[in-house]
Each structure stands twice: as C-alpha cells, then as structure tokens.
Amino acid sequence: MSDPVKINIGCGTRKWKGFLNIDIQEAVHPDVVMDIRYLEKIADNSVDEILAEHVLEHFPVWQTQTILNIWASKLHMGGYMKIWIPDFEVLCRYVVDGNYGKMAMQSIYGKQDHPWNYHCVGFTKEYIKELMKNAGMTVTVCESKMVDIYPNLYCKGIKNGHVSV
C-alpha cells in the first residue's frame, strides 16, 4: 500500500511534513511552484487530502466556486479537504463593537505586505458550506475557532462526487 497523497496548497512559509507543499512564490521554497487556482500538475482523483490554510480568501469572490471545484476534482472519492479562513461574521461583530481594530482590519483585508497578501472575499459558515457542497463535498465539520486573537473558520469536507450546478 502506498503512502497517502496529501497537498498543502498556498503553503507560504508553513510547510508540513508528509505533505507536498505548493505555492506560487518561488521565494518561499515550496516543494512545487504552481498556481493553486488550477493545480495543473496534479492529476484528477489522485489526492487523499488537501489542506488550504488561509488561502481561499485571497481570490476574488467570482473565482471561489471554480477554485473549490478544481481542488475537489483532484481528490479521489472519499478524500478530505480541510480549509482555514478568517471568520467574517465574528470579525464584523468585532468591528461593530469597536474591538480589535488593527487585527480585525488585517483579517478582513489581508496584511497587504506583498502582492498575494490581499483578502478579496469574506466567509461565513453558511457560505463556505454552500461552496463546498457545490464542489461535491459533504461538510463534516464547520466551526469557529480562535487562533491566538484571530477568529477563524475551520471546515472539513469529504468528496462525495455530487457537484451542484
């Protein structure tokens, strides 16, 4: 039996052992330099697990469904997708309540310290679950989690193959 194929897409400087770490930026020295919107070097139905930590919010809202569909196409049936994204609902509450000014703004708009570090879309639990379902995923976990002072959504889905049109 071969080892599971696991990919960490948009890895930046966070490279995980046991994963093929992929990023478009050569400067961060990923295992593979590739545009994660397309994953053109990854065969369809060949991946056991996709990890996308703080990646999806960097693409325009009109691209997010297509990107998730492409990512899901790389998973074999029963493969997992794990997504971490800023929790837009909690961040909006922070802003309205006057809390965590700089942190909330950075989480909403990105750190903006290089051309890839801008946020283009915000996600709520309902919205990311809908996008994942449309990509042929059964969402098994979608919960708000604090990481330090940053509110995040962690969503995990299993490929079921029923892509919504």
MIDOSE-1310 file (N, C-alpha, C; in nm, 2 decimals, decimal comma, always signed):
residues 165
msdp	+0,08/-0,12/+0,00/+0,00/+0,00/+0,00/+0,09/+0,12/+0,00; +0,06/+0,22/-0,08/+0,14/+0,34/-0,09/+0,09/+0,45/+0,01; +0,19/+0,54/+0,04/+0,16/+0,65/+0,13/+0,05/+0,74/+0,08; -0,04/+0,79/+0,17/-0,14/+0,89/+0,12/-0,08/+1,01/+0,05
vkin	-0,14/+1,06/-0,05/-0,10/+1,18/-0,12/-0,17/+1,30/-0,05; -0,10/+1,38/+0,01/-0,15/+1,50/+0,08/-0,08/+1,62/+0,03; -0,16/+1,73/+0,00/-0,11/+1,85/-0,05/-0,15/+1,97/+0,04; -0,05/+2,06/+0,06/-0,07/+2,18/+0,14/-0,06/+2,29/+0,04
igcg	-0,18/+2,35/+0,00/-0,18/+2,44/-0,11/-0,17/+2,59/-0,06; -0,09/+2,67/-0,12/-0,06/+2,80/-0,08/+0,01/+2,80/+0,05; +0,11/+2,72/+0,06/+0,18/+2,69/+0,19/+0,26/+2,81/+0,24; +0,30/+2,90/+0,16/+0,38/+3,01/+0,21/+0,50/+2,96/+0,29
trkw	+0,53/+3,01/+0,40/+0,64/+2,96/+0,49/+0,60/+2,84/+0,58; +0,47/+2,81/+0,58/+0,42/+2,69/+0,66/+0,42/+2,56/+0,58; +0,53/+2,49/+0,59/+0,54/+2,37/+0,52/+0,52/+2,25/+0,62; +0,44/+2,16/+0,58/+0,40/+2,05/+0,67/+0,47/+1,92/+0,62
kgfl	+0,52/+1,85/+0,72/+0,59/+1,72/+0,69/+0,48/+1,62/+0,65; +0,51/+1,54/+0,55/+0,42/+1,44/+0,49/+0,32/+1,50/+0,39; +0,34/+1,63/+0,36/+0,25/+1,70/+0,26/+0,34/+1,74/+0,14; +0,29/+1,75/+0,02/+0,35/+1,82/-0,09/+0,31/+1,96/-0,07
nidi	+0,41/+2,05/-0,04/+0,38/+2,19/-0,01/+0,39/+2,27/-0,14; +0,28/+2,33/-0,18/+0,27/+2,40/-0,31/+0,24/+2,55/-0,28; +0,32/+2,63/-0,36/+0,29/+2,78/-0,36/+0,34/+2,84/-0,49; +0,28/+2,95/-0,52/+0,32/+3,02/-0,65/+0,45/+3,10/-0,63
qeav	+0,48/+3,13/-0,51/+0,60/+3,21/-0,48/+0,73/+3,13/-0,47; +0,82/+3,14/-0,56/+0,94/+3,06/-0,55/+1,02/+3,10/-0,43; +1,01/+3,23/-0,39/+1,09/+3,28/-0,27/+1,07/+3,20/-0,14; +0,95/+3,14/-0,13/+0,92/+3,06/+0,00/+0,97/+2,92/-0,01
hpdv	+1,03/+2,88/-0,12/+1,09/+2,75/-0,14/+0,99/+2,63/-0,12; +0,88/+2,63/-0,19/+0,78/+2,52/-0,17/+0,84/+2,40/-0,24; +0,78/+2,28/-0,21/+0,82/+2,16/-0,29/+0,79/+2,17/-0,43; +0,68/+2,24/-0,47/+0,64/+2,26/-0,60/+0,59/+2,40/-0,62
vmdi	+0,64/+2,47/-0,72/+0,59/+2,61/-0,76/+0,48/+2,59/-0,86; +0,36/+2,63/-0,82/+0,24/+2,61/-0,90/+0,13/+2,71/-0,86; +0,05/+2,75/-0,96/-0,07/+2,83/-0,94/-0,17/+2,75/-0,88; -0,21/+2,77/-0,75/-0,30/+2,68/-0,68/-0,45/+2,70/-0,73
ryle	-0,47/+2,80/-0,81/-0,61/+2,81/-0,86/-0,64/+2,69/-0,96; -0,53/+2,64/-1,02/-0,55/+2,54/-1,13/-0,50/+2,40/-1,09; -0,39/+2,40/-1,01/-0,33/+2,27/-0,97/-0,30/+2,18/-1,10; -0,25/+2,24/-1,20/-0,24/+2,17/-1,33/-0,14/+2,06/-1,33
kiad	-0,05/+2,05/-1,24/+0,05/+1,94/-1,23/-0,01/+1,83/-1,14; -0,12/+1,84/-1,09/-0,18/+1,74/-1,00/-0,29/+1,66/-1,08; -0,28/+1,53/-1,09/-0,38/+1,46/-1,16/-0,52/+1,45/-1,09; -0,62/+1,45/-1,16/-0,76/+1,44/-1,11/-0,77/+1,31/-1,03
nsvd	-0,85/+1,31/-0,92/-0,88/+1,19/-0,85/-0,75/+1,12/-0,79; -0,65/+1,20/-0,76/-0,52/+1,14/-0,71/-0,48/+1,17/-0,57; -0,56/+1,26/-0,51/-0,51/+1,32/-0,38/-0,60/+1,26/-0,27; -0,54/+1,23/-0,15/-0,62/+1,19/-0,03/-0,66/+1,30/+0,05
eila	-0,58/+1,41/+0,06/-0,61/+1,52/+0,15/-0,55/+1,65/+0,09; -0,64/+1,75/+0,10/-0,60/+1,89/+0,06/-0,61/+1,97/+0,19; -0,50/+2,05/+0,22/-0,50/+2,14/+0,33/-0,48/+2,28/+0,27; -0,58/+2,37/+0,30/-0,57/+2,51/+0,25/-0,59/+2,60/+0,37
ehvl	-0,47/+2,65/+0,42/-0,47/+2,73/+0,54/-0,46/+2,88/+0,50; -0,57/+2,95/+0,51/-0,57/+3,10/+0,48/-0,52/+3,12/+0,34; -0,60/+3,06/+0,25/-0,57/+3,08/+0,11/-0,69/+3,13/+0,03; -0,80/+3,07/+0,05/-0,92/+3,09/-0,04/-0,96/+3,24/-0,03
ehfp	-0,94/+3,31/+0,08/-0,99/+3,45/+0,09/-0,90/+3,54/+0,00; -0,79/+3,49/-0,06/-0,71/+3,57/-0,14/-0,75/+3,58/-0,28; -0,86/+3,51/-0,32/-0,91/+3,51/-0,46/-1,04/+3,59/-0,47; -1,07/+3,65/-0,58/-1,19/+3,72/-0,60/-1,31/+3,63/-0,58
vwqt	-1,42/+3,69/-0,52/-1,54/+3,61/-0,49/-1,59/+3,53/-0,61; -1,58/+3,59/-0,73/-1,63/+3,53/-0,85/-1,55/+3,40/-0,89; -1,43/+3,38/-0,83/-1,34/+3,27/-0,87/-1,36/+3,16/-0,76; -1,41/+3,19/-0,64/-1,40/+3,09/-0,53/-1,47/+2,96/-0,56
qtil	-1,59/+2,96/-0,63/-1,65/+2,83/-0,65/-1,57/+2,75/-0,75; -1,52/+2,81/-0,86/-1,44/+2,74/-0,96/-1,32/+2,68/-0,90; -1,25/+2,76/-0,81/-1,13/+2,71/-0,75/-1,16/+2,59/-0,66; -1,27/+2,60/-0,58/-1,31/+2,48/-0,50/-1,34/+2,36/-0,58
niwa	-1,41/+2,38/-0,69/-1,44/+2,27/-0,78/-1,31/+2,21/-0,84; -1,21/+2,29/-0,87/-1,09/+2,23/-0,92/-1,02/+2,16/-0,81; -1,01/+2,21/-0,69/-0,94/+2,14/-0,58/-1,01/+2,01/-0,56; -1,15/+2,01/-0,55/-1,22/+1,89/-0,53/-1,20/+1,78/-0,64
sklh	-1,18/+1,83/-0,76/-1,15/+1,73/-0,87/-1,02/+1,66/-0,85; -0,93/+1,71/-0,77/-0,80/+1,65/-0,75/-0,81/+1,54/-0,65; -0,91/+1,54/-0,56/-0,94/+1,44/-0,46/-1,00/+1,32/-0,52; -0,95/+1,20/-0,46/-1,02/+1,08/-0,50/-1,15/+1,07/-0,42
mggy	-1,25/+0,99/-0,46/-1,37/+0,98/-0,38/-1,34/+0,94/-0,24; -1,40/+1,01/-0,14/-1,37/+0,99/+0,00/-1,25/+1,07/+0,05; -1,18/+1,15/-0,04/-1,07/+1,23/+0,01/-1,12/+1,35/+0,09; -1,03/+1,40/+0,17/-1,06/+1,51/+0,26/-1,01/+1,65/+0,20
mkiw	-1,09/+1,75/+0,23/-1,04/+1,89/+0,21/-1,06/+1,96/+0,34; -0,95/+2,02/+0,39/-0,95/+2,10/+0,51/-0,92/+2,24/+0,48; -1,01/+2,33/+0,52/-0,99/+2,48/+0,49/-0,99/+2,56/+0,62; -0,90/+2,65/+0,63/-0,90/+2,75/+0,73/-0,91/+2,89/+0,67
ipdf	-1,00/+2,97/+0,71/-1,03/+3,10/+0,66/-1,07/+3,19/+0,77; -1,05/+3,32/+0,75/-1,10/+3,42/+0,86/-1,25/+3,40/+0,87; -1,30/+3,41/+1,00/-1,44/+3,41/+1,03/-1,50/+3,55/+1,01; -1,56/+3,57/+0,90/-1,60/+3,71/+0,86/-1,72/+3,75/+0,96
evlc	-1,80/+3,66/+1,00/-1,91/+3,70/+1,09/-1,86/+3,75/+1,22; -1,77/+3,68/+1,28/-1,71/+3,73/+1,41/-1,63/+3,86/+1,39; -1,55/+3,87/+1,28/-1,48/+3,99/+1,25/-1,57/+4,11/+1,24; -1,68/+4,09/+1,18/-1,78/+4,20/+1,16/-1,83/+4,24/+1,30
ryvv	-1,86/+4,15/+1,39/-1,90/+4,18/+1,52/-1,80/+4,26/+1,60; -1,67/+4,22/+1,58/-1,56/+4,29/+1,64/-1,56/+4,44/+1,60; -1,57/+4,46/+1,47/-1,57/+4,59/+1,41/-1,69/+4,68/+1,47; -1,81/+4,62/+1,46/-1,93/+4,69/+1,51/-1,91/+4,72/+1,66
dgny	-1,85/+4,63/+1,74/-1,84/+4,65/+1,88/-1,71/+4,74/+1,91; -1,63/+4,78/+1,81/-1,52/+4,86/+1,84/-1,40/+4,79/+1,89; -1,39/+4,66/+1,88/-1,28/+4,58/+1,93/-1,18/+4,54/+1,83; -1,06/+4,51/+1,87/-0,96/+4,45/+1,79/-0,94/+4,52/+1,65
gkma	-0,93/+4,65/+1,65/-0,92/+4,73/+1,53/-0,83/+4,68/+1,43; -0,70/+4,69/+1,46/-0,60/+4,65/+1,36/-0,61/+4,50/+1,32; -0,63/+4,42/+1,42/-0,64/+4,27/+1,39/-0,76/+4,25/+1,30; -0,87/+4,31/+1,33/-0,99/+4,28/+1,25/-0,97/+4,33/+1,11
mqsi	-0,91/+4,45/+1,09/-0,89/+4,50/+0,96/-0,79/+4,42/+0,88; -0,69/+4,37/+0,95/-0,59/+4,28/+0,88/-0,66/+4,15/+0,84; -0,74/+4,10/+0,93/-0,81/+3,97/+0,89/-0,91/+3,99/+0,78; -0,97/+4,10/+0,78/-1,07/+4,12/+0,67/-1,00/+4,16/+0,54
ygkq	-0,90/+4,24/+0,54/-0,84/+4,29/+0,41/-0,71/+4,23/+0,38; -0,65/+4,15/+0,47/-0,52/+4,10/+0,44/-0,41/+4,19/+0,50; -0,29/+4,13/+0,52/-0,18/+4,21/+0,57/-0,12/+4,31/+0,47; -0,14/+4,28/+0,34/-0,10/+4,37/+0,23/+0,05/+4,40/+0,23
dhpw	+0,13/+4,30/+0,26/+0,27/+4,32/+0,26/+0,34/+4,27/+0,14; +0,27/+4,20/+0,05/+0,32/+4,16/-0,08/+0,20/+4,14/-0,17; +0,22/+4,13/-0,30/+0,11/+4,13/-0,40/+0,01/+4,02/-0,38; +0,04/+3,91/-0,31/-0,05/+3,80/-0,29/-0,13/+3,80/-0,16
nyhc	-0,09/+3,90/-0,08/-0,15/+3,90/+0,06/-0,26/+4,01/+0,08; -0,36/+4,00/-0,01/-0,48/+4,08/+0,00/-0,60/+3,99/+0,01; -0,69/+4,02/+0,09/-0,81/+3,94/+0,10/-0,92/+4,00/+0,01; -0,99/+3,91/-0,06/-1,09/+3,96/-0,16/-1,23/+3,92/-0,13
vgft	-1,25/+3,83/-0,03/-1,38/+3,78/+0,00/-1,38/+3,73/+0,15; -1,50/+3,75/+0,21/-1,52/+3,71/+0,34/-1,61/+3,59/+0,35; -1,59/+3,50/+0,44/-1,67/+3,37/+0,45/-1,74/+3,36/+0,59; -1,87/+3,32/+0,58/-1,94/+3,28/+0,70/-1,95/+3,13/+0,69
keyi	-1,99/+3,06/+0,80/-2,01/+2,92/+0,80/-2,11/+2,88/+0,68; -2,22/+2,95/+0,67/-2,32/+2,91/+0,57/-2,26/+2,92/+0,43; -2,19/+3,03/+0,40/-2,14/+3,05/+0,27/-2,03/+2,94/+0,23; -1,93/+2,92/+0,32/-1,83/+2,82/+0,28/-1,89/+2,68/+0,27
kelm	-1,99/+2,65/+0,36/-2,06/+2,52/+0,35/-2,13/+2,50/+0,21; -2,19/+2,61/+0,17/-2,26/+2,60/+0,04/-2,16/+2,58/-0,08; -2,05/+2,66/-0,07/-1,95/+2,64/-0,18/-1,89/+2,50/-0,18; -1,86/+2,45/-0,06/-1,80/+2,31/-0,05/-1,91/+2,21/-0,10
knag	-2,03/+2,22/-0,07/-2,14/+2,13/-0,11/-2,15/+2,14/-0,27; -2,14/+2,26/-0,32/-2,15/+2,28/-0,47/-2,03/+2,21/-0,54; -1,92/+2,20/-0,47/-1,80/+2,14/-0,52/-1,80/+1,98/-0,51; -1,91/+1,93/-0,46/-1,91/+1,78/-0,44/-1,86/+1,73/-0,31
mtvt	-1,86/+1,82/-0,21/-1,81/+1,78/-0,08/-1,93/+1,77/+0,02; -1,91/+1,67/+0,11/-2,00/+1,66/+0,23/-1,93/+1,72/+0,34; -1,98/+1,83/+0,40/-1,91/+1,90/+0,51/-1,93/+1,83/+0,64; -1,83/+1,79/+0,70/-1,84/+1,71/+0,83/-1,81/+1,80/+0,95
vces	-1,73/+1,91/+0,93/-1,70/+2,00/+1,03/-1,70/+2,14/+0,97; -1,76/+2,23/+1,04/-1,75/+2,37/+1,01/-1,77/+2,45/+1,13; -1,67/+2,50/+1,20/-1,68/+2,56/+1,33/-1,58/+2,68/+1,34; -1,62/+2,77/+1,42/-1,54/+2,89/+1,45/-1,44/+2,85/+1,55
kmvd	-1,31/+2,89/+1,53/-1,20/+2,86/+1,62/-1,11/+2,98/+1,64; -1,08/+3,01/+1,76/-0,98/+3,12/+1,78/-0,84/+3,06/+1,77; -0,76/+3,13/+1,70/-0,61/+3,10/+1,69/-0,54/+3,23/+1,74; -0,49/+3,22/+1,85/-0,44/+3,34/+1,92/-0,56/+3,44/+1,94
iypn	-0,55/+3,56/+1,88/-0,66/+3,65/+1,89/-0,74/+3,66/+1,76; -0,71/+3,57/+1,66/-0,77/+3,57/+1,53/-0,89/+3,47/+1,52; -1,01/+3,52/+1,49/-1,12/+3,43/+1,47/-1,11/+3,36/+1,33; -1,12/+3,23/+1,33/-1,11/+3,15/+1,21/-1,23/+3,06/+1,19
lyck	-1,25/+3,02/+1,07/-1,34/+2,91/+1,04/-1,26/+2,79/+1,00; -1,29/+2,67/+1,06/-1,22/+2,55/+1,01/-1,33/+2,46/+0,96; -1,32/+2,43/+0,83/-1,41/+2,34/+0,76/-1,34/+2,22/+0,70; -1,41/+2,11/+0,72/-1,35/+1,98/+0,67/-1,47/+1,92/+0,59
gikn	-1,43/+1,87/+0,47/-1,53/+1,80/+0,39/-1,47/+1,68/+0,32; -1,56/+1,59/+0,29/-1,53/+1,46/+0,22/-1,59/+1,47/+0,08; -1,51/+1,43/-0,02/-1,55/+1,43/-0,15/-1,66/+1,32/-0,17; -1,78/+1,36/-0,22/-1,89/+1,27/-0,24/-1,92/+1,26/-0,39
ghvs	-1,87/+1,35/-0,47/-1,88/+1,34/-0,61/-2,01/+1,40/-0,67; -2,09/+1,46/-0,59/-2,22/+1,52/-0,64/-2,20/+1,67/-0,65; -2,15/+1,71/-0,76/-2,12/+1,85/-0,79/-2,25/+1,92/-0,82; -2,28/+2,03/-0,76/-2,41/+2,11/-0,78/-2,38/+2,20/-0,90
v	-2,47/+2,22/-0,98/-2,46/+2,31/-1,10/-2,54/+2,43/-1,08
